Amino acid sequence: MTEIRFYRAVGEYGYLSNLYKATIRYGGRKFPHSEAAYQFGKPKDSAVAEWIVSAPKPHLCAAAAHALLAFDISPTWNEVKVKRMKSVLKEKFSQHPVLKEKLLKTGDAILIEESNTDAFWGTGKKGTGKNMLGVLLMEVRGELRQRENSLDKHMGNINKFKKENMIFTPVRHVDGD
């Protein structure tokens, strides 16, 4: 099976990274990139969340959030972080048709975030990490593909119905000078 490896917002597959600059709306708010939308949910203090997402660059947003001490992190963060990441990714690719198309064009390739510093979201130092970002991207890709196929089938049924029932819009002719 084909593997697609990415890290940060560089190269052909840099758009898969949360550090890729693509503005998204999430939770009724606009964020400059998916990393900000994700990290906004991590601190228990809204002032800290605002500070994190105000970082001038995506990697600084990530670094600030990673540096939080345990008493600054929402007590439910470990229970909700994967679900939040998946919903942020859904929004990113649903709101940007070009990115969605690129993601769908990865086909059935295994998507791997080749981070040697993060063994949860990426492969980690030893290359044996969970690669949760890659896993979630593949899940989102599958859901988007399913939605596209369902829509195509639905449109095909509508077109078939129109042909079979000869639905048309009558043209009104007006006589005039």
C-alpha positions in Angstrom: 0.0 0.0 0.0 1.2 3.5 -0.8 2.4 5.7 2.1 2.2 9.5 2.1 4.5 11.1 4.7 4.2 14.7 5.7 5.5 16.9 8.4 4.8 20.6 9.0 3.3 22.7 6.2 6.0 22.1 3.6 6.2 20.0 0.4 3.5 18.5 -1.7 1.5 17.2 1.2 2.1 20.1 3.6 -1.6 20.9 3.4 -2.3 17.8 5.6 -0.5 19.5 8.5 -2.4 21.6 11.1 0.3 24.2 10.6 -0.9 24.8 7.1 -2.4 28.3 6.9 -6.1 27.8 5.9 -8.6 29.9 7.8 -11.4 27.9 9.3 -14.6 28.6 11.2 -15.0 26.4 14.2 -17.3 26.7 17.2 -18.7 30.0 15.9 -15.3 31.5 15.7 -12.7 32.2 12.9 -9.2 30.7 13.3 -6.1 31.3 11.1 -5.3 27.6 10.8 -6.5 24.3 12.2 -3.8 24.2 14.8 -5.3 27.3 16.5 -8.8 25.8 16.3 -7.6 22.6 18.0 -5.3 24.3 20.6 -8.0 26.8 21.6 -9.8 24.0 23.4 -6.8 22.9 25.5 -6.5 25.6 28.3 -9.0 25.8 31.0 -8.6 29.6 31.1 -10.1 31.5 28.2 -7.4 34.2 28.5 -4.7 31.6 28.0 -6.6 30.2 25.0 -6.8 33.6 23.4 -3.0 34.1 24.1 -2.2 30.8 22.4 -4.2 31.4 19.2 -2.8 35.0 18.9 0.7 33.6 18.2 2.0 35.1 15.0 2.9 31.8 13.4 1.2 28.3 13.5 4.3 26.5 14.9 4.4 29.1 17.7 0.8 28.4 18.5 1.6 24.7 18.8 4.7 25.4 20.9 2.8 27.6 23.3 0.1 25.0 23.8 2.6 22.2 24.3 4.4 24.3 27.0 1.3 24.5 29.2 1.6 23.1 32.7 -0.9 20.6 33.9 -2.8 23.1 36.0 -3.4 25.3 32.9 -5.0 22.4 30.9 -8.7 21.7 30.9 -9.3 18.6 33.1 -11.2 16.9 30.3 -8.6 17.6 27.6 -7.3 14.0 27.4 -10.9 12.7 26.9 -11.9 15.2 24.2 -8.7 16.0 22.3 -9.0 13.3 19.6 -12.7 14.1 19.0 -11.9 17.8 18.8 -9.0 17.2 16.4 -11.3 15.1 14.1 -14.0 17.7 14.1 -11.4 20.5 13.3 -10.1 18.4 10.4 -13.6 17.8 9.1 -14.2 21.6 9.1 -10.8 22.3 7.5 -11.4 20.0 4.5 -15.2 20.8 4.2 -14.6 24.5 4.1 -11.8 24.4 1.6 -12.8 22.6 -1.6 -9.3 22.6 -3.1 -7.9 21.0 0.1 -10.7 18.5 0.1 -10.0 17.5 -3.5 -6.3 17.1 -2.7 -7.2 14.9 0.3 -9.5 12.7 -1.7 -6.9 12.4 -4.4 -4.6 10.7 -1.9 -6.8 7.6 -2.6 -6.3 4.8 -0.2 -2.7 5.8 0.7 -1.7 5.5 4.4 -1.2 9.1 5.7 1.7 9.4 8.1 2.7 12.5 10.1 6.5 12.0 10.3 7.0 13.9 13.5 10.0 12.6 15.4 9.0 14.6 18.5 5.3 13.5 18.9 4.6 9.8 19.3 0.9 10.4 19.7 -0.1 12.5 16.7 2.9 11.4 14.7 5.4 8.6 14.4 7.7 9.7 17.2 11.4 9.4 17.7 11.5 5.6 17.2 9.0 5.7 14.2 6.5 3.5 16.1 4.1 6.2 17.3 0.3 6.1 17.1 0.2 8.5 14.1 -3.2 9.7 15.3 -3.2 12.7 12.9 -2.7 10.4 10.0 -5.4 8.0 11.3 -7.9 10.9 11.7 -7.1 12.3 8.3 -7.8 8.9 6.7 -11.1 8.7 8.6 -12.1 12.2 7.4 -11.0 11.3 3.9 -13.3 8.2 4.0 -16.2 10.2 5.4 -15.8 12.9 2.7 -15.5 10.2 0.0 -18.7 8.5 1.3 -20.5 11.9 1.3 -19.3 12.6 -2.3 -20.4 9.2 -3.5 -23.8 9.6 -1.8 -24.3 13.0 -3.4 -23.3 11.7 -6.8 -25.8 8.8 -6.4 -28.5 11.2 -5.3 -27.8 13.6 -8.3 -27.9 10.6 -10.6 -31.3 9.6 -9.3 -32.6 13.1 -9.7 -31.3 13.2 -13.3 -32.8 9.8 -14.1 -36.1 10.9 -12.6 -36.1 14.0 -14.8 -35.4 12.0 -17.9 -38.0 9.3 -17.1 -40.7 11.8 -16.2 -39.7 14.4 -18.9 -39.6 17.2 -16.4 -39.0 20.4 -18.2 -39.7 24.1 -17.8 -42.2 25.4 -20.3 -41.1 28.4 -22.4 -43.6 31.2 -22.7 -43.6 32.9 -26.1 -44.6 36.5 -26.2 -45.7 38.1 -29.5 -44.4 41.6 -30.0 -43.4 44.2 -32.4 
